[in-house]
Amino acid sequence: MCGIIALFSAETPISESSLKLGMDCLKHRGPDGQKFWISPDRRVALGHRRLSIIDLIGGEQPMSNQDGSLHLIANNEFYDFERIQHDLQHRGYQLKTQCDSEIALHLYDEFGTQCLHHLRGEFAFIIWDQRNELLFAARDRFGIKPLYYATYNNTLYVASEVKALFAAGVPARWDRDAFWQDTWGVLPSGRTLYANVHQVPPGYYLLASHAGIRLHRYWDFDYPEIDHCLAQQQTPEDYIQQLRHALDEAIQLRLRADVPVGCYLSGGLDSSTVLGMAASHSSEPIQAFTIAFEHEAYDEAAIARETAVYCQSKIQVIPINQKDIADHFAEAIWHCEMLSLNANTTAKYLLSRAARDAGYKVVLTGEGSDEIFGGYVHFRQDKLLYNQEPEEEATVKLLLEELKQKNQVSIGFLFAEDQPIPALNTVEQLLGFIPAWMQAAAQRHCDYLPLYSPGITSKFQSQDVYRRFFNHIDVQGQLKGREAVHQSLYLWSKTNLANYLLRMLGDGVEMAHSIEGRLPFLDHKVVELVRNMPVSMKINGLTEKYVLREAAKPFITDTVYERQKHPFIAPPSTFNPNTALQQLIQDSLRSSAMSSLPFYNQSAIIELLDELPTTPENKRAITDVFLLRVLSAYVLQDKFGLT
């Protein structure tokens, strides 16, 4: 993986210094080398910071084809690339390197933008097509790798991170409209918190020419309609075997590297499955890395150690306390460029630092599993309430109460109560139901509405945030006629998957330390297989990720197999007012600098802070989510000088 930046000017020559400033901001993504290319007319510039994983000696970028008409910069890991290299050579292409990135250059030469359908993996790349005077920028199907763009003074800027755009010359300003939409939990995956800064959405590519900029979708989830799903059903054992084979192949492909490959491990099913399957393909013990928290209810180190022994792997346990989080919170937020819901972001940042210090550049992770198998409590709520094969009303009521008791505190994913919120009427009119995660996010927003500034609430309170969100969604093509759980999963993927999980707990905190995270659960062949399975294979009663649990059974311990989903979350700082993180929150949110943050009512927040010592513990846990969002905004305004 690497850091990339491109500038495309319609009029004025590009400044080399602007390009270099943007590249300098991406040094953490590519410490192994840097290089840039500027076209002879100085209208196009490509910059690259390299993290060498495949072909350590060759593979420098920007790279060009034989006649110099195509130029590529890429932040990628393409799997099964050797087969494509052989196919390209058979077609007459002369490859200059053994690097996997080069295949994108020649596939584009051969197939144009349709080259994306030949690629498997995590990627964001840019190609300058001189013959057609066209800039082509593409992002992987799920948004594992970030890709941002902005236009300013008739110049298009594209980069791996927002901070690189700012450094290259794009003004740093808040987008108040996007910020408000994010407070409801429905910021579309093509937007950011910053004015005039956009994302190339997952599964899209961008084309820029002198005629303008266009976005095109090349992939989507395409969940099957209910009638098709019922007609194509197989036996449970068939589904289990198919998943075991597909996931095993995805993991095996991700073990290919010219550097050692480690594994992030928790006490959960997802990372344990990845380590267990990976270990079956390795002749040497795989190095696992896990976090130990001070608070017993949040510490999974003992279960992770048991898994490591079972898989005959080595394990390094990284103890993390509230002082560690306080000391590194601002750095983690600067790297992630979004608002944090929990200190797990900083904990993962420190985990990645430990992996780098141990000599690793590549790790396998379990991210993405909950998003395709329905792992969160909300999806189980949707299954119970809206499944096409409904249970008896009394049974549903009993199961919902049991589910609520098991998930009293699920940080950031509050259990959705049946409370009327008028704004959600738009959702119900469009879908015929309200996804539980949307209900929970709306509850959280309404609970903390008095803590936002009167100027913000008066400006946006009358807006229909859900109408604006669904304007970005292909409701007819992707949601109509689908199971409610599949609709809910789809909408989650268009908001929280790319914007939060993959940026805040994935690329942002990993690439901060030059760590490439590989996500076998988001291999598109695995996702397309799971997509077509009936909901009952994903959620069976109150058992989440049923088909994965059964497919993984030979590779995991009984403890993990029998354990219910526990989200990876750090202990809330609000539990103990004397911790360093809570002190950081108190000092920052009470400070004079806080008054310049335009979104919040500081006096109301200070009142909330004063009441914390007498607030019930379960309420304090939820309050921590809001306070960390505010602290994140405070940090971003300070670090980026946002106006």
C-alpha positions as CSV (number, residue, x, y, z in Angstrom):
1,M,0.0,0.0,0.0
2,C,1.1,3.5,-0.6
3,G,0.1,7.2,-0.7
4,I,-0.9,8.8,-4.0
5,I,-1.7,12.4,-5.2
6,A,-2.6,13.8,-8.6
7,L,-3.3,17.3,-9.9
8,F,-5.0,18.0,-13.2
9,S,-5.2,21.7,-14.3
10,A,-7.5,23.0,-17.0
11,E,-5.6,26.3,-17.3
12,T,-2.6,27.3,-15.2
13,P,0.6,25.2,-15.0
14,I,0.8,23.0,-11.9
15,S,3.2,24.0,-9.2
16,E,5.8,21.4,-8.4
17,S,6.0,22.7,-4.8
18,S,2.2,22.1,-4.3
19,L,2.6,18.5,-5.4
20,K,5.6,18.0,-3.1
21,L,3.7,19.5,-0.1
22,G,0.9,17.0,-0.7
23,M,3.3,14.1,-1.0
24,D,5.1,15.1,2.2
25,C,1.8,14.8,4.0
26,L,1.6,11.2,2.9
27,K,5.0,10.1,4.1
28,H,3.6,7.8,6.7
29,R,1.8,5.8,4.0
30,G,5.0,5.3,2.0
31,P,8.3,5.5,3.9
32,D,10.2,3.3,1.4
33,G,10.5,5.8,-1.4
34,Q,8.9,8.8,-3.3
35,K,8.8,9.8,-6.9
36,F,6.7,12.2,-9.1
37,W,6.0,12.9,-12.7
38,I,4.8,16.1,-14.3
39,S,3.6,16.2,-17.9
40,P,5.6,18.3,-20.4
41,D,2.8,20.9,-20.6
42,R,2.6,21.0,-16.7
43,R,-1.1,20.3,-16.8
44,V,-0.9,16.9,-15.1
45,A,1.1,15.8,-12.0
46,L,1.3,12.4,-10.3
47,G,3.0,11.9,-6.9
48,H,3.7,8.6,-5.1
49,R,4.9,7.5,-1.7
50,R,5.8,3.8,-1.6
51,L,5.3,1.1,1.0
52,S,7.1,-1.9,-0.6
53,I,5.3,-5.2,-0.2
54,I,5.6,-7.0,-3.6
55,D,8.8,-6.7,-5.7
56,L,10.8,-4.8,-3.1
57,I,13.5,-3.7,-5.6
58,G,11.3,-2.9,-8.6
59,G,7.9,-1.4,-8.7
60,E,8.7,2.3,-8.5
61,Q,5.9,4.6,-9.4
62,P,4.6,6.6,-11.2
63,M,5.0,3.9,-13.9
64,S,4.2,4.1,-17.6
65,N,3.5,1.8,-20.4
66,Q,5.9,1.1,-23.4
67,D,5.0,4.2,-25.5
68,G,4.6,6.5,-22.5
69,S,0.9,7.3,-23.2
70,L,-0.3,5.9,-19.9
71,H,1.0,6.8,-16.4
72,L,-0.1,5.1,-13.2
73,I,0.0,5.7,-9.5
74,A,-1.6,3.2,-7.2
75,N,-2.3,2.4,-3.6
76,N,-3.3,-1.2,-4.0
77,E,-3.0,-4.9,-3.2
78,F,-4.2,-7.0,-6.2
79,Y,-4.6,-10.7,-5.5
80,D,-4.2,-13.5,-8.0
81,F,-2.0,-11.0,-10.0
82,E,0.4,-13.6,-11.2
83,R,-2.3,-15.2,-13.3
84,I,-3.2,-11.8,-14.8
85,Q,0.5,-11.1,-15.5
86,H,0.8,-14.4,-17.5
87,D,-2.4,-13.5,-19.4
88,L,-1.1,-10.0,-20.3
89,Q,2.2,-11.5,-21.5
90,H,0.3,-13.9,-23.7
91,R,-1.5,-10.8,-25.1
92,G,1.9,-9.3,-26.0
93,Y,2.5,-6.9,-23.1
94,Q,6.0,-6.6,-21.8
95,L,6.0,-6.2,-18.1
96,K,8.7,-4.0,-16.6
97,T,8.3,-5.2,-13.0
98,Q,7.1,-8.1,-10.9
99,C,4.9,-5.6,-9.0
100,D,1.2,-6.3,-8.8
101,S,0.3,-2.6,-9.4
102,E,1.6,-2.8,-13.1
103,I,-1.3,-5.1,-14.1
104,A,-3.8,-2.1,-13.7
105,L,-1.8,-0.1,-16.3
106,H,-2.0,-2.8,-19.0
107,L,-5.5,-3.9,-18.2
108,Y,-6.6,-0.3,-18.7
109,D,-4.7,-0.3,-22.0
110,E,-6.6,-3.4,-23.0
111,F,-10.1,-2.9,-21.6
112,G,-10.4,0.8,-20.6
113,T,-12.5,1.4,-17.5
114,Q,-13.8,-2.2,-17.8
115,C,-10.4,-3.2,-16.4
116,L,-11.9,-2.9,-12.9
117,H,-13.9,-6.1,-13.4
118,H,-10.6,-8.0,-13.8
119,L,-9.2,-6.8,-10.4
120,R,-9.5,-8.5,-7.1
121,G,-8.4,-6.8,-4.0
122,E,-8.1,-3.4,-2.1
123,F,-7.2,-0.4,-4.3
124,A,-7.3,3.2,-5.1
125,F,-5.4,4.2,-8.3
126,I,-5.1,6.9,-10.9
127,I,-4.1,6.7,-14.5
128,W,-3.4,9.6,-16.8
129,D,-4.4,8.6,-20.4
130,Q,-2.4,11.0,-22.6
131,R,-3.9,9.8,-25.9
132,N,-7.4,10.7,-24.7
133,E,-6.4,13.5,-22.3
134,L,-8.3,11.7,-19.6
135,L,-7.7,11.2,-15.9
136,F,-9.1,7.9,-14.6
137,A,-9.3,7.4,-10.8
138,A,-10.9,4.3,-9.3
139,R,-11.7,3.0,-5.8
140,D,-12.3,-0.6,-4.7
141,R,-15.7,-2.1,-4.3
142,F,-16.1,-1.5,-0.5
143,G,-13.9,1.6,0.1
144,I,-11.1,-0.3,1.9
145,K,-8.7,2.2,0.4
146,P,-9.6,5.9,0.6
147,L,-9.6,8.3,-2.4
148,Y,-10.6,12.0,-2.0
149,Y,-10.9,14.8,-4.5
150,A,-11.6,18.5,-4.7
151,T,-11.6,21.2,-7.4
152,Y,-10.1,24.5,-6.6
153,N,-9.1,27.3,-9.0
154,N,-9.8,25.2,-12.1
155,T,-7.6,22.4,-10.8
156,L,-8.6,18.9,-9.8
157,Y,-6.8,17.5,-6.8
158,V,-7.1,13.7,-6.0
159,A,-5.3,12.0,-3.0
160,S,-5.3,9.2,-0.5
161,E,-6.0,11.5,2.4
162,V,-7.7,14.9,2.9
163,K,-4.7,16.4,4.6
164,A,-2.7,16.0,1.4
165,L,-5.4,18.0,-0.5
166,F,-5.1,20.8,2.1
167,A,-1.3,20.8,1.9
168,A,-1.4,21.0,-1.9
169,G,-3.6,24.1,-1.7
170,V,-7.2,23.2,-1.2
171,P,-8.7,25.5,1.5
172,A,-9.5,23.7,4.8
173,R,-13.1,24.5,5.8
174,W,-15.8,22.6,7.6
175,D,-18.9,21.5,5.6
176,R,-21.6,22.3,8.2
177,D,-24.3,20.6,6.1
178,A,-22.3,17.3,6.0
179,F,-21.5,17.6,9.7
180,W,-25.2,17.9,10.5
181,Q,-26.0,14.9,8.3
182,D,-23.2,12.9,10.1
183,T,-24.8,13.6,13.5
184,W,-27.8,11.6,12.3
185,G,-25.5,8.7,11.1
186,V,-26.4,9.0,7.5
187,L,-23.4,10.8,5.8
188,P,-23.3,9.3,2.3
189,S,-20.0,7.6,1.4
190,G,-19.2,10.1,-1.3
191,R,-19.1,13.1,1.1
192,T,-16.7,14.3,3.8
193,L,-16.9,16.7,6.8
194,Y,-14.9,19.2,4.7
195,A,-16.2,21.8,2.3
196,N,-15.6,21.1,-1.4
197,V,-13.8,17.8,-0.5
198,H,-15.5,14.6,-1.8
199,Q,-14.8,10.9,-1.8
200,V,-14.8,8.7,-4.9
201,P,-17.5,6.4,-3.5
202,P,-16.8,2.7,-3.0
203,G,-17.4,0.8,-6.3
204,Y,-17.1,3.9,-8.4
205,Y,-14.6,5.5,-10.7
206,L,-14.0,9.1,-11.7
207,L,-13.3,10.4,-15.2
208,A,-11.9,13.9,-15.6
209,S,-11.2,15.8,-18.8
210,H,-11.4,19.3,-20.0
211,A,-15.1,18.7,-20.4
212,G,-15.5,18.2,-16.7
213,I,-15.8,15.5,-14.0
214,R,-18.1,12.4,-14.0
215,L,-18.6,9.6,-11.5
216,H,-19.6,6.1,-12.7
217,R,-20.7,3.1,-10.6
218,Y,-19.1,-0.2,-11.7
219,W,-20.1,-2.5,-8.8
220,D,-22.8,-2.8,-6.2
221,F,-24.1,-5.4,-3.7
222,D,-27.1,-6.4,-5.8
223,Y,-28.8,-8.4,-3.0
224,P,-31.2,-10.9,-4.6
225,E,-35.0,-10.2,-4.6
226,I,-37.0,-12.4,-2.1
227,D,-38.6,-14.6,-4.8
228,H,-35.2,-15.3,-6.4
229,C,-33.7,-16.1,-3.0
230,L,-36.4,-18.6,-2.2
231,A,-36.2,-20.3,-5.5
232,Q,-32.4,-20.7,-5.3
233,Q,-32.1,-22.1,-1.8
234,Q,-29.6,-24.9,-1.1
235,T,-29.1,-27.0,2.0
236,P,-27.4,-25.4,5.0
237,E,-24.4,-27.8,4.6
238,D,-24.0,-26.6,1.0
239,Y,-23.8,-23.0,2.1
240,I,-21.3,-23.9,4.9
241,Q,-19.0,-25.8,2.6
242,Q,-19.1,-23.1,-0.1
243,L,-18.2,-20.4,2.4
244,R,-15.4,-22.4,3.9
245,H,-13.8,-22.9,0.5
246,A,-14.3,-19.3,-0.6
247,L,-13.0,-17.7,2.6
248,D,-10.1,-20.2,2.8
249,E,-9.1,-19.1,-0.8
250,A,-9.4,-15.4,0.1
251,I,-7.1,-15.9,3.1
252,Q,-4.6,-18.0,1.2
253,L,-4.3,-15.3,-1.5
254,R,-3.7,-12.6,1.2
255,L,-0.8,-14.5,2.6
256,R,1.2,-13.8,-0.6
257,A,3.9,-11.1,0.2
258,D,7.6,-10.5,0.0
259,V,7.6,-9.5,3.6
260,P,6.3,-11.3,6.8
261,V,2.5,-11.4,7.3
262,G,1.0,-11.1,10.8
263,C,-2.6,-11.1,12.1
264,Y,-4.6,-8.8,14.3
265,L,-6.5,-10.9,16.9
266,S,-9.3,-10.3,19.4
267,G,-11.6,-12.6,21.3
268,G,-14.1,-12.6,18.5
269,L,-15.2,-15.0,15.8
270,D,-13.9,-13.0,12.8
271,S,-10.2,-12.5,13.6
272,S,-10.0,-16.0,15.2
273,T,-11.4,-17.5,12.0
274,V,-8.8,-15.6,9.9
275,L,-5.9,-16.7,12.1
276,G,-7.1,-20.3,12.2
277,M,-7.5,-20.6,8.5
278,A,-4.2,-18.7,7.8
279,A,-2.3,-21.0,10.2
280,S,-3.4,-24.0,8.2
281,H,-1.5,-22.6,5.2
282,S,1.6,-21.5,7.0
283,S,4.7,-23.7,7.7
284,E,5.8,-21.2,10.4
285,P,3.8,-19.9,13.4
286,I,1.9,-16.8,12.4
287,Q,2.6,-13.7,14.6
288,A,-0.6,-12.4,16.2
289,F,-1.1,-9.0,17.8
290,T,-3.8,-8.3,20.4
291,I,-4.9,-5.6,22.8
292,A,-5.3,-5.9,26.6
293,F,-7.5,-3.3,28.3
294,E,-7.5,-2.6,32.0
295,H,-11.3,-2.9,32.4
296,E,-12.1,-6.6,32.7
297,A,-15.4,-6.4,30.8
298,Y,-13.6,-5.1,27.7
299,D,-10.5,-7.2,27.8
300,E,-10.3,-10.1,25.4
301,A,-6.6,-10.9,25.8
302,A,-7.2,-14.2,27.6
303,I,-9.5,-15.5,24.8
304,A,-7.0,-14.3,22.2
305,R,-4.2,-16.2,24.0
306,E,-6.3,-19.4,24.0
307,T,-6.9,-19.0,20.2
308,A,-3.2,-18.4,19.5
309,V,-2.3,-21.6,21.4
310,Y,-4.9,-23.5,19.5
311,C,-3.6,-22.2,16.2
312,Q,0.1,-22.8,17.2
313,S,0.7,-19.1,16.6
314,K,2.9,-16.6,18.4
315,I,1.1,-13.7,20.2
316,Q,2.1,-10.3,21.3
317,V,-0.2,-8.7,23.8
318,I,-0.2,-4.9,23.8
319,P,-1.5,-3.4,27.1
320,I,-3.4,-0.1,26.6
321,N,-4.7,2.1,29.4
322,Q,-6.5,5.4,29.4
323,K,-3.3,7.4,29.6
324,D,-2.0,5.7,26.5
325,I,-5.2,6.7,24.7
326,A,-5.1,10.3,26.0
327,D,-1.5,10.7,24.9
328,H,-2.2,9.5,21.3
329,F,-5.8,10.5,20.7
330,A,-5.0,13.6,18.7
331,E,-2.5,11.8,16.5
332,A,-5.0,9.1,15.7
333,I,-7.7,11.6,14.8
334,W,-5.3,13.6,12.6
335,H,-4.6,10.4,10.7
336,C,-8.3,9.3,10.4
337,E,-9.8,12.7,9.6
338,M,-13.2,11.7,10.9
339,L,-15.0,11.8,14.3
340,S,-14.4,9.0,16.7
341,L,-17.2,7.2,18.6
342,N,-15.0,5.3,20.9
343,A,-11.3,5.2,22.0
344,N,-11.0,1.9,20.0
345,T,-9.7,4.1,17.2
346,T,-6.7,5.1,19.3
347,A,-6.3,1.6,20.6
348,K,-6.1,0.3,17.1
349,Y,-3.6,3.0,16.3
350,L,-1.3,1.8,19.1
351,L,-1.8,-1.8,18.0
352,S,-0.6,-0.9,14.5
353,R,2.4,0.9,16.0
354,A,3.3,-2.2,17.9
355,A,3.1,-4.4,14.8
356,R,5.3,-2.0,12.9
357,D,7.9,-1.9,15.8
358,A,7.9,-5.7,15.6
359,G,9.0,-5.5,12.0
360,Y,5.7,-6.1,10.2
361,K,4.2,-4.3,7.2
362,V,1.3,-6.6,6.5
363,V,-1.5,-7.9,8.7
364,L,-4.7,-9.9,8.1
365,T,-7.7,-8.4,9.9
366,G,-11.3,-9.5,10.5
367,E,-13.0,-6.2,9.5
368,G,-16.1,-6.5,7.2
369,S,-17.5,-9.7,8.6
370,D,-20.3,-8.1,10.6
371,E,-21.3,-6.0,7.5
372,I,-21.9,-9.1,5.3
373,F,-23.1,-11.6,7.9
374,G,-25.3,-9.3,10.0
375,G,-23.2,-9.4,13.1
376,Y,-24.5,-6.3,14.9
377,V,-27.5,-6.3,17.3
378,H,-29.5,-4.1,14.9
379,F,-29.6,-6.7,12.2
380,R,-30.9,-9.3,14.6
381,Q,-33.7,-6.8,15.6
382,D,-34.5,-6.4,11.9
383,K,-34.6,-10.1,11.4
384,L,-37.0,-10.6,14.3
385,L,-39.3,-7.7,13.4
386,Y,-39.4,-7.9,9.6
387,N,-38.4,-11.3,8.4
388,Q,-40.5,-12.8,5.6
389,E,-41.1,-15.9,7.7
390,P,-42.4,-14.2,10.8
391,E,-42.4,-15.7,14.3
392,E,-45.4,-15.7,16.6
393,E,-45.8,-12.2,18.2
394,A,-45.2,-13.5,21.7
395,T,-42.1,-15.3,20.6
396,V,-40.7,-12.1,18.9
397,K,-41.4,-10.1,22.0
398,L,-39.6,-12.6,24.2
399,L,-36.6,-12.8,21.8
400,L,-36.4,-9.0,21.5
401,E,-36.3,-8.6,25.3
402,E,-33.6,-11.3,25.6
403,L,-31.6,-9.5,22.8
404,K,-31.9,-6.2,24.7
405,Q,-30.7,-7.7,27.9
406,K,-27.7,-9.1,26.2
407,N,-26.8,-5.8,24.6
408,Q,-27.4,-3.3,27.4
409,V,-24.3,-1.3,26.3
410,S,-23.1,-1.7,22.7
411,I,-21.1,1.5,22.3
412,G,-22.0,3.4,19.2
413,F,-24.7,0.9,18.4
414,L,-27.4,1.7,20.9
415,F,-30.3,-0.8,21.0
416,A,-33.1,0.7,19.0
417,E,-36.2,1.4,21.1
418,D,-39.6,1.7,19.5
419,Q,-39.9,5.5,20.0
420,P,-41.5,7.7,17.4
421,I,-39.2,10.2,15.7
422,P,-41.0,12.2,13.0
423,A,-37.9,12.6,10.8
424,L,-37.9,8.8,10.3
425,N,-41.2,9.0,8.5
426,T,-39.3,9.5,5.2
427,V,-37.5,6.2,5.7
428,E,-40.7,4.3,6.5
429,Q,-42.4,5.8,3.4
430,L,-39.6,4.7,1.2
431,L,-38.8,1.3,2.6
432,G,-41.9,0.3,4.5
433,F,-39.9,-0.1,7.7
434,I,-37.2,1.6,9.7
435,P,-33.9,-0.2,9.9
436,A,-33.0,-0.6,13.6
437,W,-29.6,1.0,13.2
438,M,-31.2,4.1,11.7
439,Q,-33.7,4.2,14.6
440,A,-30.8,3.9,17.1
441,A,-28.8,6.6,15.4
442,A,-31.8,9.0,15.3
443,Q,-32.4,8.3,19.0
444,R,-28.8,9.2,19.8
445,H,-29.1,12.4,17.8
446,C,-32.3,13.5,19.5
447,D,-31.0,12.8,23.0
448,Y,-28.1,15.2,22.4
449,L,-29.9,17.8,20.4
450,P,-29.7,20.5,23.2
451,L,-25.9,20.2,23.1
452,Y,-25.7,21.5,19.6
453,S,-25.4,25.3,19.0
454,P,-28.6,27.2,18.4
455,G,-27.2,28.5,15.1
456,I,-26.7,25.0,13.8
457,T,-30.0,23.6,14.9
458,S,-32.0,26.6,13.6
459,K,-30.2,26.4,10.2
460,F,-30.7,22.6,9.7
461,Q,-33.6,21.5,11.9
462,S,-36.1,21.9,9.1
463,Q,-34.1,19.9,6.6
464,D,-35.1,16.3,5.8
465,V,-31.7,14.6,6.3
466,Y,-33.1,11.2,5.2
467,R,-34.5,12.5,2.0
468,R,-31.1,14.0,1.2
469,F,-29.4,10.7,2.1
470,F,-31.7,8.6,0.0
471,N,-31.1,10.9,-3.0
472,H,-27.8,9.1,-3.2
473,I,-29.3,5.6,-3.0
474,D,-30.7,3.5,-5.8
475,V,-33.8,2.5,-3.9
476,Q,-35.6,0.9,-6.8
477,G,-32.6,-1.0,-8.1
478,Q,-30.9,-2.1,-4.8
479,L,-33.6,-2.2,-2.1
480,K,-37.1,-2.8,-3.5
481,G,-38.2,-6.5,-3.1
482,R,-35.3,-7.4,-0.9
483,E,-35.4,-8.8,2.6
484,A,-35.4,-6.2,5.3
485,V,-32.1,-7.4,6.8
486,H,-30.5,-7.1,3.4
487,Q,-31.8,-3.6,2.9
488,S,-30.4,-2.7,6.3
489,L,-27.0,-4.2,5.5
490,Y,-26.9,-2.4,2.2
491,L,-27.7,1.0,3.8
492,W,-25.1,0.4,6.5
493,S,-22.5,-0.3,3.9
494,K,-23.2,3.0,2.2
495,T,-22.6,5.0,5.4
496,N,-20.8,3.4,8.4
497,L,-18.7,0.7,6.6
498,A,-16.7,3.1,4.4
499,N,-16.9,6.2,6.5
500,Y,-16.2,4.7,9.9
501,L,-15.1,1.1,10.1
502,L,-12.7,1.0,7.1
503,R,-11.3,4.5,7.7
504,M,-11.3,4.9,11.5
505,L,-10.5,1.3,12.4
506,G,-8.8,0.3,9.2
507,D,-6.7,2.3,6.8
508,G,-6.4,5.4,8.9
509,V,-4.9,3.8,12.0
510,E,-3.0,1.2,10.1
511,M,-1.3,3.3,7.4
512,A,-0.5,5.9,10.1
513,H,2.3,3.3,10.9
514,S,2.9,2.1,7.3
515,I,0.8,-1.1,8.0
516,E,-1.1,-2.7,5.2
517,G,-4.3,-4.3,6.5
518,R,-5.7,-7.2,4.3
519,L,-9.4,-8.0,4.7
520,P,-10.4,-11.5,3.5
521,F,-14.0,-11.0,4.5
522,L,-14.3,-8.2,2.0
523,D,-12.9,-10.2,-0.9
524,H,-15.6,-9.5,-3.5
525,K,-16.0,-13.2,-4.3
526,V,-16.7,-14.0,-0.7
527,V,-19.2,-11.1,-0.4
528,E,-21.0,-12.1,-3.6
529,L,-21.4,-15.7,-2.3
530,V,-22.7,-14.5,1.1
531,R,-24.9,-11.9,-0.5
532,N,-27.0,-14.6,-2.2
533,M,-27.5,-16.7,1.0
534,P,-30.8,-16.5,2.8
535,V,-31.1,-14.4,5.9
536,S,-31.6,-17.5,8.0
537,M,-28.0,-18.6,7.2
538,K,-26.7,-15.3,8.5
539,I,-28.9,-14.9,11.5
540,N,-30.4,-18.0,13.1
541,G,-32.7,-17.1,16.0
542,L,-30.4,-14.9,18.1
543,T,-27.3,-16.5,16.7
544,E,-25.5,-14.0,14.5
545,K,-23.2,-15.0,11.7
546,Y,-24.5,-18.6,11.8
547,V,-23.0,-19.8,8.5
548,L,-19.6,-18.3,9.3
549,R,-19.7,-19.9,12.8
550,E,-20.3,-23.3,11.3
551,A,-17.8,-22.9,8.4
552,A,-15.1,-21.8,10.9
553,K,-15.8,-24.4,13.5
554,P,-12.8,-26.7,12.6
555,F,-10.4,-23.7,12.9
556,I,-11.5,-22.0,16.2
557,T,-11.8,-22.9,19.8
558,D,-15.0,-23.9,21.5
559,T,-14.9,-20.7,23.5
560,V,-15.0,-18.6,20.3
561,Y,-17.6,-20.8,18.6
562,E,-20.0,-20.5,21.5
563,R,-19.4,-16.8,22.3
564,Q,-21.9,-14.1,21.3
565,K,-20.8,-11.1,19.3
566,H,-18.8,-8.6,21.4
567,P,-18.0,-5.4,19.5
568,F,-14.3,-4.3,19.7
569,I,-14.6,-1.3,22.0
570,A,-12.4,0.4,24.5
571,P,-13.6,1.1,28.1
572,P,-15.5,4.4,28.2
573,S,-13.5,7.2,29.7
574,T,-16.6,8.4,31.6
575,F,-16.5,5.4,33.9
576,N,-13.7,7.0,35.9
577,P,-13.4,10.8,36.2
578,N,-9.8,10.5,37.3
579,T,-8.4,9.0,34.1
580,A,-6.1,10.9,31.8
581,L,-8.5,10.6,28.8
582,Q,-11.4,11.9,30.9
583,Q,-9.2,14.8,32.0
584,L,-8.3,15.5,28.4
585,I,-12.0,15.7,27.6
586,Q,-12.7,17.9,30.5
587,D,-9.8,20.3,29.8
588,S,-10.5,20.5,26.1
589,L,-14.2,20.9,26.1
590,R,-14.1,23.6,28.9
591,S,-11.3,25.6,27.2
592,S,-11.6,28.9,25.4
593,A,-10.6,27.3,22.2
594,M,-13.7,25.1,22.3
595,S,-15.8,28.3,21.9
596,S,-14.6,28.6,18.3
597,L,-16.0,25.2,17.3
598,P,-19.2,26.2,15.5
599,F,-21.3,23.1,16.1
600,Y,-21.8,22.9,19.9
601,N,-23.4,24.7,22.8
602,Q,-20.4,24.9,25.1
603,S,-22.3,25.9,28.2
604,A,-24.7,22.9,27.8
605,I,-21.7,20.6,27.3
606,I,-20.0,22.0,30.5
607,E,-23.3,21.3,32.4
608,L,-23.2,17.7,31.0
609,L,-19.6,17.3,32.2
610,D,-20.6,18.6,35.7
611,E,-23.3,16.0,35.9
612,L,-21.2,13.0,34.9
613,P,-20.1,11.9,38.5
614,T,-23.8,11.4,39.4
615,T,-24.9,9.9,36.1
616,P,-25.8,6.2,36.0
617,E,-23.0,4.0,34.5
618,N,-25.1,2.8,31.5
619,K,-25.9,6.4,30.6
620,R,-22.2,7.4,31.1
621,A,-21.2,4.8,28.5
622,I,-23.5,6.3,25.9
623,T,-22.4,9.9,26.9
624,D,-18.8,8.9,26.2
625,V,-19.8,8.4,22.5
626,F,-21.0,12.0,22.2
627,L,-18.0,13.4,24.2
628,L,-15.5,11.7,22.0
629,R,-17.2,13.0,18.8
630,V,-16.9,16.5,20.2
631,L,-13.3,16.0,21.2
632,S,-12.5,14.6,17.7
633,A,-14.1,17.8,16.1
634,Y,-12.0,19.9,18.5
635,V,-8.8,18.1,17.5
636,L,-9.6,18.3,13.7
637,Q,-10.3,22.1,13.9
638,D,-7.0,22.6,15.7
639,K,-4.9,20.3,13.5
640,F,-6.2,21.4,10.2
641,G,-6.9,25.1,11.0
642,L,-10.5,24.6,9.8
643,T,-12.6,27.7,9.3
